Structure formats: structure tokens, C-alpha cells
Amino acid sequence: MLFRSAFNANGFYSDQYSLKVIPTPRLLDFSIELNYPGYLKRVTETIENTGDIVVPQGTRIQWNFNTENNDRLLIAFGDSTYTLPSGNDRASFKQTAINSLAYSVQTSNQFIPLGDSLSYRIQVVPDLHPMISMQEEKDSASFKWVYFTGEVKDDYGFK
């Protein structure tokens, strides 16, 4: 965009100047779709405008970004950076949650190659192995009888 303007202050006037306004890349909003592992029997959930999440291990995550004046969006997980083309100011990215990690999202266009950056964290809750414990107990009145006591535990229940 091009503007022509003169400046004035305290009775002083400048010549006319042309000002060129460059578009700034912006992240307007985003959503995160959480598709949980089947054995959890949880319905798919959508979170709006919150990047810090706590999810069970194996959750499939899809980010849907809504941007403005953005040519590409950078999403970084530790040492790995992904460049997402931002056609029609929309971009999306999928990742499966295996380990807890930090990530960042950064806007970019031809005028501002590294725009604002936002940092978030994904905390992954591991699926623990089931535990079975058992003890053998002998009947004190009759050595012919043996009893077993025990416990079965799993963090997501069992049948």
C-alpha cells in the first residue's frame, strides 16, 4: 500500500512524502484436533487458541492455523523445523504424540522472513504397563489348602 502525506508540527510543514506500508505476517487463531488412541474410547476433541496441551501417548494431533499476510509458517519441534505453505492464509500440520516436548510456531512472508514466534509445550502421559501381583497363602488349619491373593492394575482399566 502506498500513502502520500506531509508532516506538520508547531506551524512547520514538510514536503510530501510517499510511505509504503508492508504487510506484517500474523497468526490470527488456531485450533488443535486431538484424536485419541482407540483403546481409550474417547471422542475426538478440538481445542481453540491454546497451544499448551496434556495428551495420552499415541494421540494424533492436527494443528489448523488461520493466518494473515503469511507466505509460510514455521513449526519447530526441538531440532526439527517444518515449513508449512500457507495458501489462502491457512496451514495445517499433523504429529503423533510420543514424548513430551516444546514446540514453536513462527510466521513469515517476503518482507519479514522471521516474524513473531510463539512457544508452547506438549506434555505426553505415557501408557503404563499393566501390573499383576500375587501371593500364595497356606491355610494354617490344613496344609492341603492353598489360597492366592493378588491385585491387577492398569492405568486405563481392564476387563
Secondary structure, DSSP 8 states (H G I E B T S, - for coil): -EEEEEEEETTEEEEEEEEE-----EEEEEEEEEE--GGG----EEEES---EEEETT-EEEEEEEEES-SEEEEEETTEEEEEE-GGGEEEEEEE--S-EEEEEEEE-SS-SS--EEEEEEEEE-----EEEEEEEE-SS-TT-EEEEEEEE-TT---
